[in-house]
């Protein structure tokens, strides 16, 4: 399985060397020297490596926007800024923080850990209760009836977001903002309605759901 890394680094020497190293490890690398025009690349990447001091918007602002847009994509800050204040600010949204100069083997190891933790390195095929989920083709099969389950766009994004965070309790706010990509307003029933219709399609008995668990007062969880 090939992973795409979005690498934002304005130092041409460091950027070229790091890009070549990552390609040698088998990753596809999209290298940008500023924060401009990165959103399209971000939508298709598996991981982001981000410097702080780059032209235009700083790495903090870009990283925060990325994380709000797709909380499931891990972000690794790779920067010369070493102060504790910088680290704490970076780790308020990023998943890891490395300082320059760095050893390439450590960079490789941290990338592996982040991808594994995010679920990106999981098998293309996943079994959850009576559902078989093929990540490669985005097909969901009921293994009891052998029928393919067809979801609407919103239902699919909600379900896959829960699957990408298997066994984790996710708040309504987290799910809503990841799927709708706009701020969650307390009391909005849109997510609850979509979850109900989603359960009607994937659960054996939607009145007693076994796949999407409601965590009262918090949100939802899918358990393996």
C-alpha positions in Angstrom: 0.0 0.0 0.0 1.4 3.4 -1.1 1.2 6.4 1.2 1.4 10.0 0.2 3.2 12.5 2.3 2.6 16.3 1.9 5.9 17.9 2.8 6.0 21.7 3.4 9.6 23.0 3.7 11.0 26.2 2.2 14.7 25.2 2.6 15.6 23.9 -0.8 18.6 21.8 0.3 16.8 20.2 3.3 13.7 19.7 1.3 15.3 18.0 -1.7 17.4 15.7 0.5 14.4 14.8 2.7 12.1 14.2 -0.3 14.7 11.8 -1.9 15.1 10.0 1.4 11.3 9.5 1.8 10.9 8.4 -1.8 13.6 5.8 -1.2 11.5 4.5 1.7 8.6 3.9 -0.7 6.5 7.0 0.0 5.0 9.3 -2.6 6.0 12.8 -1.7 4.3 16.1 -2.6 6.8 18.9 -1.7 5.7 22.5 -1.3 7.9 25.4 -0.4 5.1 27.5 1.1 1.7 27.2 2.5 0.0 28.4 -0.7 -2.2 26.1 -2.7 -1.6 23.1 -0.4 -5.3 22.3 0.4 -5.8 20.2 -2.8 -2.7 18.2 -2.0 -3.8 17.8 1.6 -7.1 16.2 0.6 -5.3 13.2 -0.9 -2.4 12.8 1.6 -1.8 10.2 4.3 0.5 12.4 6.5 1.8 15.9 6.6 5.3 17.0 7.5 5.3 20.7 8.2 7.9 23.4 9.0 6.9 26.5 11.0 8.9 29.2 9.3 7.6 29.2 5.7 6.6 32.0 3.3 3.1 33.3 3.7 1.0 31.8 6.5 3.1 30.2 9.2 3.1 26.5 9.9 1.0 26.9 13.0 -1.9 28.5 11.1 -1.7 26.0 8.2 -1.5 23.0 10.6 -4.5 24.2 12.5 -6.5 24.6 9.3 -5.5 21.2 8.1 -6.4 19.6 11.4 -9.8 21.2 11.4 -10.4 20.1 7.9 -9.3 16.4 8.4 -8.6 15.5 12.0 -7.7 11.9 10.9 -4.5 12.9 9.0 -1.4 13.0 11.3 0.8 16.1 11.3 4.5 16.0 12.1 6.1 19.3 12.8 9.7 19.3 11.6 11.4 22.6 12.5 14.4 24.4 13.8 12.3 26.1 16.5 13.3 24.3 19.8 11.8 26.4 22.6 9.2 24.8 24.9 6.7 27.4 23.9 7.0 26.5 20.3 6.7 22.8 21.0 3.6 23.3 23.1 2.0 25.5 20.5 2.8 22.9 17.8 1.6 20.0 19.8 -1.8 21.7 20.5 -2.8 20.5 17.1 0.1 18.4 15.6 0.6 14.7 16.4 4.4 14.9 16.8 7.2 17.5 16.9 10.8 17.0 15.7 13.6 19.6 15.8 16.3 20.1 13.2 18.9 18.9 12.8 17.4 15.4 12.7 18.6 11.8 12.0 16.8 10.3 9.0 16.2 7.0 10.8 14.3 8.8 13.5 12.2 10.6 11.0 11.4 7.3 9.3 10.5 5.7 12.6 8.2 8.6 13.7 6.4 8.5 10.3 5.8 4.7 10.8 4.4 5.3 14.3 2.0 8.1 13.1 0.7 6.1 10.2 0.2 3.0 12.3 -1.5 5.1 15.1 -3.9 6.8 12.6 -5.0 3.5 11.1 -3.5 4.3 7.6 -1.4 1.2 7.7 -4.4 -1.0 8.5 -5.4 -3.7 6.1 -7.4 -2.7 3.0 -10.0 -5.2 4.2 -11.7 -4.9 7.6 -14.4 -7.1 9.3 -16.7 -5.4 11.8 -19.4 -7.7 13.2 -21.3 -8.8 10.0 -19.8 -6.1 7.8 -16.9 -6.5 5.5 -15.4 -3.2 4.6 -13.0 -2.9 1.6 -11.1 0.3 1.9 -9.6 0.0 -1.5 -12.9 -0.1 -3.4 -15.0 1.6 -0.7 -17.5 -1.3 -0.8 -19.4 -2.5 2.3 -20.8 -6.1 2.3 -23.2 -7.7 4.6 -21.6 -11.1 5.1 -24.8 -12.7 6.4 -26.8 -11.9 3.3 -23.9 -11.2 0.9 -25.7 -8.0 -0.2 -23.7 -4.9 -0.9 -24.7 -1.9 1.3 -25.1 1.3 -0.5 -24.7 4.5 1.5 -25.3 8.2 0.7 -22.3 10.4 0.6 -22.8 11.8 4.1 -23.6 8.4 5.5 -20.4 7.0 4.0 -18.2 9.8 5.3 -19.7 9.5 8.8 -19.2 5.7 8.9 -15.7 5.8 7.5 -14.7 8.5 10.0 -15.9 6.2 12.8 -14.1 3.3 11.2 -10.9 5.3 10.9 -11.2 5.9 14.7 -12.2 2.3 15.6 -12.8 1.7 19.3 -12.5 5.5 20.1 -15.3 7.5 21.5 -15.9 10.5 19.2 -18.0 13.5 20.2 -20.8 14.8 18.0 -18.7 18.0 17.4 -15.7 16.0 16.1 -17.8 13.9 13.7 -19.9 16.8 12.5 -16.9 19.1 11.8 -15.0 16.4 10.1 -17.9 15.5 7.8 -19.7 18.8 7.2 -16.4 20.8 7.4 -18.1 23.7 9.2 -18.5 24.6 12.9 -20.8 22.5 15.0 -23.8 24.3 16.6 -24.9 22.7 19.8 -28.3 21.2 19.5 -28.1 20.6 15.7 -29.9 17.3 15.0 -28.3 16.7 11.5 -25.8 14.1 12.7 -28.3 12.3 14.8 -30.7 11.9 11.8 -27.9 10.6 9.5 -26.8 8.1 12.2 -30.4 6.8 12.4 -30.6 6.3 8.7 -27.1 4.8 8.6 -28.1 2.3 11.3 -31.1 1.3 9.3 -28.8 0.2 6.5 -25.9 -1.4 8.4 -27.4 -2.9 11.6 -29.2 -6.2 11.8 -31.7 -4.5 14.2 -31.5 -0.7 14.1 -33.5 -0.5 17.3 -30.7 -2.4 19.1 -27.5 -1.3 17.3 -24.4 -3.5 17.7 -22.1 -1.6 15.3 -22.5 2.1 16.0 -22.7 2.5 19.8 -24.2 5.6 21.4 -22.2 7.0 24.3 -24.9 9.0 26.1 -24.1 12.6 26.5 -20.9 12.4 24.5 -21.2 10.9 21.0 -20.6 7.6 19.2 -18.2 4.7 18.8 -17.7 1.7 16.5 -16.1 -1.2 18.3 -14.1 -3.9 16.4 
